[in-house]
């Protein structure tokens, strides 16, 4: 059968990224102090395509992902999987990313009632000319209370839920647990968010936020300082968005650094 994808292209355009996305599959996650867990994930995989080739072989991405899934290596050996994709597609560079929901049993602050808390997370591997980079990502919901509102009001202050999105990169020999990264991020907010609260817990989180007012700038700076001082993290990106309760817009701050 004729392979149209291997026909030579004459438009003189190297394609930086071409591949597949929204591939649904099971992903094995290593949990801190617990056995591995299989989660539902969506994958994005891509490679570079030289100008001489009309197209890449999309089916080969799925073949490799399915091979690694069969070996129970997805999420554990992202580098090996990505190297196989690049080799199979004869590319110079490639990327592989998994987006997934990660649940942690979280206790309420006073009554200590546990319930599952969901976090949007991602694993990403990038290879460019044999240089490998791993990126760990997580989105953490938190509470912020406005310092200005507290200062100018005789009683009360507006607070709101906010989302802190963090991506970090570190050396292959090192490891950062999702649980530890989430805890670091939550410590930078006015107060964490909990899946289950009784009245005693609600009193606690309300008063904690009142005693710890923060702008999005404050939250961002606190996260940045902790990541700058982290002994393993080599580069990071932080995004903080507060879904304002008294405005029809969000407050937002962003920072990206290489240490």
N, C-alpha and C positions, 0 to 999 in steps of 0.2 A: 504493500500500500504506500502511496506517495505521502511523504512527511512534509507538509507545507511549512511547518515551523522551522525546518532546517534550510529553507530557501534563503539565499543571500538577499539582504536588504540594501538598497542603494541610496537611502536618504541621509546617511552619514550622521546618525543620531545614536549615541550611547544612552541607554536607559539606566538611570541610577537605581531604581527599585521597581521590580515587577514580581508579582506572585499572587497569593491567595489570602483571603481574610474571612473571618466569621466561621472558621472551621470548628464545629462543636465536637468535643471529645473529652474523655475522662483524663484527669491529671493527678498524678501522685504528689502529694505535699508532705514534706517532712515537718512534723509538729514538734515544738519544744517539749522535751520531757515526756513525749507520748509516741505511740506507734504512728507510722505513716497513715495518711488519710487520702482517699480518692475524692476529688471534687469535680464539679462540672466546670469546664473551661471553654473559652473561645480562643482559637489560635490565629495568628497572623504570621505568614512566612513570606520572605521575598529575597531575591538575589539581584545582582547587577546583570545587565544584558549588553554584550558588545554590539556595536553598530552593524556588524556583518550578519547578525542573526535576525530573522523576521520575528520570531517569538520564542518564549521559553516553553518548557514542558510542564504544564500545570499539574498533571497527574502525578509527577514524580514527588512533588511536595507531600501529597497525601500518602504516597507509598512509604516515604521515609517516616512520617509521623506515625503511621500505622505500625511500621516495623519497630519503632522505639516504644510505642505503647505496648506491643506484644512482649517486649523485653522488660516491661515495668520500669522503664528508665525516664519517661517523660516527667519533667520537673526536677529530676535528680541529675540528669546528664544533658542539660540544654546545650552545652558546648559540643558534645559529641554528636548530638542530633543535627545541630546546625552545620558542623563540619561535613557530615554525610550529605546534607542537602546541597551544600556548595560543590562538593565533589561530584555528586550525581548530575548536577546541572552545569558543571564546568564553568563556574562563575569565580570572580575575584573577591566578591564581598557578599554578605547576606545578613539577614536579621530574622529572629524568631521570637515571638512574643505570645505569652499566655495571659489572658485576663480571666479572673475567677473570683468567686465569692468565698470568703474565708470566715468561718464561725468560731468564736471564742466564748466559752461559758464565762460570763461576767457577773460578779456579785454586786448587789446594791450596797451602798456605802455604810449603812447603819444596820439594817435587818439581815444583810448578807444573803439575800435570796438570789439564787443563780438563774440566769436565763441566757440563751444564745444571742450574742451580738454579732452582727454581720459587717464585714469590711470588704470593700472592693480592692483587690490586690492584683499585682502583675509581676511576672518574671519576664525578663527580656535579655536576649543574648545578641551581641553584634560582633561580627568578624569582618574586618577590613584589612586586606593584604596580610593575613595571618595574625593580626592583632585582635585579641578577644577582649570583650568588655561585657560584664554582667550588670544588669540594672534591676534593682528591687523597688517596686512601687506599692504604695498603699494610700487609700483615702480614709481619713479618720474624722467622723462627725464629733463636734465639741460644742460647748456653750461659750459665748462671749457676752460680757456686760460692758456697756459704754461708760468709760471714765468721765466723759464730758456730761452725759446725762445725769450721772450720780452727783457730780460736783454742783450742777446748777439747780437741781431739784431739792425741794424740802423733804420729800419722801418718794422713794421709788426711783427706778432707772430702767431704761429699756434694755432688754437682753434678747438674744436670738441664737438660733443654731447656726453654726459655721462649719465649713468643710476645709480641712487641712490636707492637701495632697503633697506627698513627698516621694521623690525618686532618689535613690542613692546607688553609688557604685563603689566597689571595693575589690581588692585582689582576690584571685582564685583560691588562694590558700586560706583565706579568712571566711567568716560566716556571720551574718546578722540574722537573728530570728525575727520573724514577723511580730511575735508577741512583744519582744523587747523594743522594737521600733515603734509599735503602736503605743506602748506605755510612755516612751520618750515624748512622743508627739502630744499625747493627752495631758502630760504634765505642763505643757506650755499654754494651755487655754485657761479661761476663767474657771471652768469646771468641766470634767468629762461628761459624756452622755451615757446613760444607762438604759438597758432594755426593759427593766422592771423596777418600779419605785413604789414603795408604800409611803404613808404620810410622813413617817420619821425620816425616810430617805429624801423625800421632796423638800422638807425643811432644811436638811443638810445641804443639798445641792444649791438651793436658792440662796442660803446664807454664804456658802462658799464662793459663789459667783459675785455676790455683793462685796465680799471682802477682797476680791481679786479682779477688779475691773481691768479690761484690756481692749485697746483698739486692735484692728487687724495688723497694724504696724507692730504693735507690741508682741502679738502672737508670732508673727513672722520672725522678728528679731530674736525672740527666745529660742525658736526652733533652729534658726541659723547658728546661733552661738553654740548650742548643744551639738550640732552636727560638725561645726568647725573643730570642736574639742573632742570629737569622737575618735578613738584611737584606730579604728578600722576604716571608716568612711574616707574615700579619696575625692569624690565629687558628689554634688547633690543639687537638686532642684526642689524648691518649696513654693507652694501656691496656697494662699489662704483667702477664702471667700466667705464673708458674713452675709447671710440672707436677712437683711435689715428688717426689723419688725415695725419701724415707723416711717420707712421710705419705700418707694416703689422701685428700688434698685438695690444692688449689692455693693458692699464695700469690699475692696480687693487689693491684695499685695502679692508680689512675686519676686523670687530671688533665685539665681543660678550661679554656682561657684565651683571652681576646681581648686582643690587644696594644694 
